């Protein structure tokens, strides 16, 4: 999942990236639903969701070194213990010896189906899994074909960014309601699933039924403006605290003859600096008695204009302008001093550079309000990837799927999590100075497969680089203090299909505007065309939805 410039919304979601049907689930709002081909529109109200949600029972098996605060991830900095000393979160084997087929994306080379890793995990869970992994980069194409066929696997993983068009309809018609197994106190049979945050389960309600097994996200897992702290300290550069200070510093840093530029494309950071609303369906804000879309607000155009000025000033790396090469490679090589990307890069770059440049240190720049005041930030989605169980699966098969998901959702620091993440000690990894290090066999066989069937609360845990954990958790705690919830936060909202592609052109147009290939006036015309093409009707639809459920921003 490499990127050539500032990540698209889809690739960012994918990276950070980088769980028996019963009639009678909570209904959708009658005023915002429609029949036909199994499709429904709207969302499930908070009141109705309460009847479906699993009871939350926090896991106390392992306590973090750095507690979560303001929505930040809990952090683990201690060295890892040998496998035999780890606690277990699944006291007894829950699988009954059945066989389950699972379709999942995979960004890597698929292991052999009978490899030692799969055999070890299957034995530990008590279920034999037949993996049908597909290339994650083209997963959506294969997914659509499989869901339209009669040969749907017992369990199917669907990332949120693939939930377009007929995929939503397939979720309604093809997958089981898990409420009879998990709602309320029923989930206590599966202690690791019970410890999944309620907000993640809230997003797992589709079409009025609890259908998805979620992979939880961190509440403050937003785009991070990274900077080269080692170089900043060496040069005596001060971290900016306003949009103007950023521009002034960028001009000071940029030295084309030395092949050094201040930054990469900073559009995503600009959206946070100027307080732009998130993407759909959380893209609306109340202004009096009307709703305003993110693209209609002044801060949206101001963010684009500020980013355009960075390009115009020549402080952005020219390869970002040309949309070529890899921004991260330029950043770690010292060709650019500031970039923005997902949270996984904090550790990724540090690990990569530890053997090449021992002085390398990356840090997250505290996000500032454009005028130097406090930023206006929005919480990340509570979940973004789900596993679904085939509606035709027998009760026995559903329970085998839930046994797999419960094992996969084991918290960090447990036997189950170690096995899922690293495989068998001595075969797939060795423990060197408290750091699990994969062997050649481990690199080949241990892939992110079981990981996608459900997940524990998101944490930060890097025993080989505890400073990354401390820095990352500290940044999240500081930024979390400025977080708020947009309208409809954490709800699965199904828009009418007739407007599904209404805003598809805006991301490309944004990129053209900031690079100077289009003007702000072109964006203003596109916004006006969006209103006429259905934006105003969509606004009315959301207004009715929000009024009926009594939703208000937190």
C-alpha positions, 0 to 999 in steps of 0.5 A, a space after each residue: 500500500 505504498 503512496 506517491 504523495 499525500 495519501 488519498 482518503 482511501 489509501 489512508 484508511 487502508 493503511 491505518 490501518 494498517 470479527 444465525 439470522 433472526 428477524 426483528 432487529 431494531 428498525 431504521 427510521 420509518 421516515 428515512 427508509 425505503 424498500 426495493 432490492 433489500 436496500 434501506 436508508 438512514 441509521 439506527 437510533 441511539 435508543 434502538 441501538 441500546 437494545 442491540 449492543 453487547 455489554 461492555 466488560 473491560 479486560 483487566 488481564 494486562 494493564 498499560 504502562 501509559 493509561 489512555 487519556 482524552 481518547 488516546 491509545 493506552 501505551 505499553 513500553 516494557 520489554 516483552 515477556 517470554 510466551 510461557 510467562 504471558 497470561 491467557 485471556 481465553 481460559 479454555 479452547 472455545 472451538 469445537 473442531 469445525 472448519 470455517 472459510 474466511 475471505 480477507 484482504 492481504 497486503 503481502 504474499 499469502 502463506 501456504 494454506 497448511 503452514 506451521 503458523 496456520 496450524 498452530 493458531 487453528 489448534 489453539 482456537 480449536 477451529 480449522 480455517 480455510 483462508 481465501 485471501 485476496 490482494 488488498 489493493 484490488 479487494 473491492 473488485 473481488 468482493 463485489 463478485 463474491 457477494 453477488 455469487 452463491 459461494 460466499 465464505 462463512 466469514 467475509 472481511 469488509 473494510 469501510 472504504 469498500 462499502 460502496 453501492 451494492 456492498 451495503 445491500 449485500 451486507 443487509 441480505 447476505 450476512 447474519 444478525 449476531 445479536 442473538 449471540 452477542 447482544 447484552 450479557 450474551 457477549 460475556 461468553 466471549 470475554 475479549 469481544 466483551 472488552 471491545 469498546 462500545 463505540 466500535 460495536 455501535 458502528 457494527 450495526 447495519 440495517 438495524 441489526 448487529 452484523 459486524 465484528 469490528 476492528 476498533 480504531 483509536 479515537 485520536 488516530 487522525 492524520 499526523 503532521 510529522 517533523 524531523 525532530 533531530 534536524 529541528 533541534 540541530 538547526 534550532 528551528 522552532 515548531 510553528 504554532 500558527 499558519 503564518 509561522 508555518 509559512 515563515 518557517 517553511 521559507 527558512 528551511 527550504 534550500 533547493 540548491 541543497 535539495 532540501 524543502 520544508 514539506 510535502 503536500 500538507 492538505 490533510 494537515 491544513 484541513 485540521 489546522 482550519 477545523 474542516 469537518 470530516 468526510 461523509 456522513 459526518 460532514 454536516 454542521 448545524 448553523 441555526 436551523 439549517 445544515 451546512 456541508 463541509 465544502 460550503 464552509 469558509 474554512 474548507 476553502 481557506 485550508 485549500 488556499 493556505 496549501 496552495 500558497 505553500 506550493 506557490 512559495 516553492 516550499 513543497 518538494 517538487 516531486 509532491 507537485 508532480 505527484 511522483 515518488 514516495 513522500 516518506 522516503 524523501 522525509 526520512 532521507 532529509 529532502 523534506 522536513 515535514 510531512 503528514 501521514 497515518 499513525 503507523 509511520 511513527 514506528 515504521 520510520 523509526 524502525 527503518 532508520 534505527 540501523 541507518 541513522 541512529 540520530 533519527 527522531 520523528 515527532 508529531 507536530 502539535 496541531 494549531 488553530 490557523 490563527 494561533 489559537 486552539 485547534 478544532 479537531 474531530 474524533 476518528 471513527 471508532 471502527 473501520 473494518 468488520 468481519 461478517 458471518 454468512 447468513 446461511 451459516 449453521 448455528 455451530 458455524 456461527 459459534 466457530 466464527 465467534 470463537 475465532 473472533 474472540 481469540 483474535 481480539 485478545 489484548 496486547 500482552 496475552 498468549 493469544 495476542 502473541 500467537 496471532 501477531 508473531 506465531 510460535 516462539 522459536 519457530 516464527 520469532 525469537 525473543 531478543 532482549 525483550 523484543 519479539 523478532 521474526 525469523 525468516 519463516 515468521 516473515 513468510 508465514 505470519 501475516 495479518 489474517 486472523 487480525 481482521 476477524 476482530 480486534 482488541 482496543 487499539 493500543 501503542 506497544 513497541 518494546 524495541 522503541 519505547 520512546 515512540 510509544 511515549 511520544 505518540 501517546 503524549 501527542 494523542 493526549 494533547 490533541 485529544 483535549 481538542 477533539 469533538 464529535 461531529 453530528 451523527 458520530 459513530 453511526 452507520 448512515 446509509 445515504 440514498 443510492 442516487 447520491 452515492 457518487 455526488 461528491 466523487 470529484 472533489 478530492 481530485 479537484 482539491 489536489 488540482 487547486 492546491 497545486 495551482 492547476 485549478 483556481 479557488 473559483 473553480 472549486 466554488 463553481 463545483 460547489 454550486 454545481 454540487 448543490 444543484 446536482 443533488 446537494 441541496 436535496 441531500 441536505 434536506 434528507 440529512 436534516 430530516 434524519 438528524 431532526 427525527 433522531 434528535 442528534 446534536 453535536 457533542 
